[in-house]
Amino acid sequence: MDEHAALMETSLVQFMAPQLVREDKMMDDARKTKFEFRIFPWDLKNYPASGVFAPTQGASRQKGEQLIRLVVQALGRLVEDHFRS
């Protein structure tokens, strides 16, 4: 599923830069069909006019924070595993 302006992207911005989230503009719009693989250029008729590719329902600052923590932990392990002296 696409993530542009959807649940996780919105949650990340709510955590990192909440002043940028315009909650009055949040909507549960979505593509008209499933994700297009290996099709270029993309069929723009498949995209909603809102630019929202998937639902924002359930987005929260807490989800954004949790995702950031998980990514930072995973990156830390990766660095330790590959660059340990």
C-alpha atoms as an extended CHARMM CRD file, in Angstrom:
* protein
*
        85  EXT
         1         1  MET       CA              0.0000000000        0.0000000000        0.0000000000  PROA      1               0.0000000000
         2         2  ASP       CA              1.2180000000        3.4910000000       -0.7530000000  PROA      2               0.0000000000
         3         3  GLU       CA              2.1490000000        5.6690000000        2.1900000000  PROA      3               0.0000000000
         4         4  HSD       CA              2.0280000000        9.2060000000        0.8130000000  PROA      4               0.0000000000
         5         5  ALA       CA              0.0430000000       11.2740000000        3.3040000000  PROA      5               0.0000000000
         6         6  ALA       CA             -1.3050000000        8.0910000000        4.8720000000  PROA      6               0.0000000000
         7         7  LEU       CA             -1.2530000000        6.5850000000        8.3640000000  PROA      7               0.0000000000
         8         8  MET       CA              2.4890000000        6.0930000000        8.9520000000  PROA      8               0.0000000000
         9         9  GLU       CA              3.7500000000        9.1680000000        7.1090000000  PROA      9               0.0000000000
        10        10  THR       CA              1.1960000000       11.3090000000        8.9290000000  PROA      10              0.0000000000
        11        11  SER       CA              2.1280000000        9.7060000000       12.2720000000  PROA      11              0.0000000000
        12        12  LEU       CA              5.8330000000       10.3910000000       11.6460000000  PROA      12              0.0000000000
        13        13  VAL       CA              5.1740000000       14.0540000000       10.9100000000  PROA      13              0.0000000000
        14        14  GLN       CA              2.8550000000       14.3320000000       13.9180000000  PROA      14              0.0000000000
        15        15  PHE       CA              5.8150000000       13.2000000000       16.0490000000  PROA      15              0.0000000000
        16        16  MET       CA              8.6830000000       15.0310000000       14.3220000000  PROA      16              0.0000000000
        17        17  ALA       CA              7.0260000000       18.2800000000       13.2010000000  PROA      17              0.0000000000
        18        18  PRO       CA              3.4360000000       18.4600000000       14.4870000000  PROA      18              0.0000000000
        19        19  GLN       CA              3.0840000000       22.0830000000       13.3520000000  PROA      19              0.0000000000
        20        20  LEU       CA              3.1380000000       20.8040000000        9.7590000000  PROA      20              0.0000000000
        21        21  VAL       CA              0.1290000000       18.4980000000       10.1640000000  PROA      21              0.0000000000
        22        22  ARG       CA             -3.1080000000       20.0890000000        9.0640000000  PROA      22              0.0000000000
        23        23  GLU       CA             -5.6140000000       17.8240000000       10.7690000000  PROA      23              0.0000000000
        24        24  ASP       CA             -8.4820000000       19.6610000000        9.0940000000  PROA      24              0.0000000000
        25        25  LYS       CA             -7.1180000000       18.3610000000        5.7620000000  PROA      25              0.0000000000
        26        26  MET       CA             -6.7380000000       14.7200000000        6.8590000000  PROA      26              0.0000000000
        27        27  MET       CA             -8.9970000000       12.3430000000        4.9680000000  PROA      27              0.0000000000
        28        28  ASP       CA             -9.4520000000        8.7000000000        4.2000000000  PROA      28              0.0000000000
        29        29  ASP       CA             -9.0000000000        8.8680000000        0.4620000000  PROA      29              0.0000000000
        30        30  ALA       CA             -7.1910000000        6.1880000000       -1.5080000000  PROA      30              0.0000000000
        31        31  ARG       CA             -6.1160000000        4.9900000000       -4.9210000000  PROA      31              0.0000000000
        32        32  LYS       CA             -8.8240000000        3.5850000000       -7.1150000000  PROA      32              0.0000000000
        33        33  THR       CA             -6.9330000000        0.3430000000       -7.7800000000  PROA      33              0.0000000000
        34        34  LYS       CA             -4.1030000000       -1.6410000000       -6.2160000000  PROA      34              0.0000000000
        35        35  PHE       CA             -0.4940000000       -0.5220000000       -6.3280000000  PROA      35              0.0000000000
        36        36  GLU       CA              0.9950000000       -0.4820000000       -9.8230000000  PROA      36              0.0000000000
        37        37  PHE       CA              4.1910000000       -2.5000000000      -10.1890000000  PROA      37              0.0000000000
        38        38  ARG       CA              6.6920000000       -1.7570000000      -12.9450000000  PROA      38              0.0000000000
        39        39  ILE       CA              4.3500000000        0.5870000000      -14.7800000000  PROA      39              0.0000000000
        40        40  PHE       CA              5.8880000000        3.8480000000      -15.8570000000  PROA      40              0.0000000000
        41        41  PRO       CA              4.6870000000        6.4210000000      -16.2770000000  PROA      41              0.0000000000
        42        42  TRP       CA              2.0140000000        5.8280000000      -13.6640000000  PROA      42              0.0000000000
        43        43  ASP       CA             -1.5980000000        6.1460000000      -14.6730000000  PROA      43              0.0000000000
        44        44  LEU       CA             -2.5740000000        9.3890000000      -12.9650000000  PROA      44              0.0000000000
        45        45  LYS       CA             -6.2750000000        8.5240000000      -13.3610000000  PROA      45              0.0000000000
        46        46  ASN       CA             -5.6220000000        5.9880000000      -10.6170000000  PROA      46              0.0000000000
        47        47  TYR       CA             -4.7100000000        8.6970000000       -8.1000000000  PROA      47              0.0000000000
        48        48  PRO       CA             -7.2710000000       10.6110000000       -6.0810000000  PROA      48              0.0000000000
        49        49  ALA       CA             -7.3240000000       14.3890000000       -6.5580000000  PROA      49              0.0000000000
        50        50  SER       CA             -6.4870000000       14.8080000000       -2.8600000000  PROA      50              0.0000000000
        51        51  GLY       CA             -3.0280000000       13.2690000000       -3.3000000000  PROA      51              0.0000000000
        52        52  VAL       CA             -3.7430000000       10.9560000000       -0.3680000000  PROA      52              0.0000000000
        53        53  PHE       CA             -2.9350000000        7.3990000000       -1.4330000000  PROA      53              0.0000000000
        54        54  ALA       CA             -4.2610000000        5.5190000000        1.5950000000  PROA      54              0.0000000000
        55        55  PRO       CA             -6.3180000000        6.2050000000        4.7310000000  PROA      55              0.0000000000
        56        56  THR       CA             -4.9880000000        8.4360000000        7.5200000000  PROA      56              0.0000000000
        57        57  GLN       CA             -7.4230000000        6.9370000000       10.0330000000  PROA      57              0.0000000000
        58        58  GLY       CA             -5.5410000000        5.9420000000       13.1850000000  PROA      58              0.0000000000
        59        59  ALA       CA             -2.5370000000        8.2270000000       12.6210000000  PROA      59              0.0000000000
        60        60  SER       CA             -1.0250000000        9.4670000000       15.8770000000  PROA      60              0.0000000000
        61        61  ARG       CA              2.0510000000       11.0770000000       17.3780000000  PROA      61              0.0000000000
        62        62  GLN       CA              2.5450000000        7.9160000000       19.4470000000  PROA      62              0.0000000000
        63        63  LYS       CA              2.7220000000        5.7040000000       16.3450000000  PROA      63              0.0000000000
        64        64  GLY       CA              5.2420000000        8.0820000000       14.7840000000  PROA      64              0.0000000000
        65        65  GLU       CA              7.3860000000        8.0150000000       17.9140000000  PROA      65              0.0000000000
        66        66  GLN       CA              7.2600000000        4.2230000000       18.0930000000  PROA      66              0.0000000000
        67        67  LEU       CA              8.2800000000        3.9000000000       14.4360000000  PROA      67              0.0000000000
        68        68  ILE       CA             11.1990000000        6.3130000000       14.9090000000  PROA      68              0.0000000000
        69        69  ARG       CA             12.3650000000        4.3720000000       17.9900000000  PROA      69              0.0000000000
        70        70  LEU       CA             12.2300000000        1.0650000000       16.0880000000  PROA      70              0.0000000000
        71        71  VAL       CA             14.1390000000        2.4890000000       13.1170000000  PROA      71              0.0000000000
        72        72  VAL       CA             16.8100000000        4.0390000000       15.3510000000  PROA      72              0.0000000000
        73        73  GLN       CA             17.2290000000        0.7640000000       17.2530000000  PROA      73              0.0000000000
        74        74  ALA       CA             17.5250000000       -1.2210000000       14.0140000000  PROA      74              0.0000000000
        75        75  LEU       CA             20.0410000000        1.2440000000       12.5740000000  PROA      75              0.0000000000
        76        76  GLY       CA             22.0410000000        1.1030000000       15.8030000000  PROA      76              0.0000000000
        77        77  ARG       CA             22.2280000000       -2.6890000000       15.5930000000  PROA      77              0.0000000000
        78        78  LEU       CA             23.2050000000       -2.4900000000       11.9330000000  PROA      78              0.0000000000
        79        79  VAL       CA             26.0360000000       -0.0520000000       12.6650000000  PROA      79              0.0000000000
        80        80  GLU       CA             27.2430000000       -2.1370000000       15.6160000000  PROA      80              0.0000000000
        81        81  ASP       CA             27.1500000000       -5.3450000000       13.5880000000  PROA      81              0.0000000000
        82        82  HSD       CA             29.0160000000       -3.9570000000       10.5920000000  PROA      82              0.0000000000
        83        83  PHE       CA             31.4060000000       -1.4670000000       12.1520000000  PROA      83              0.0000000000
        84        84  ARG       CA             32.3350000000       -3.0890000000       15.4360000000  PROA      84              0.0000000000
        85        85  SER       CA             36.1000000000       -2.9650000000       15.9980000000  PROA      85              0.0000000000
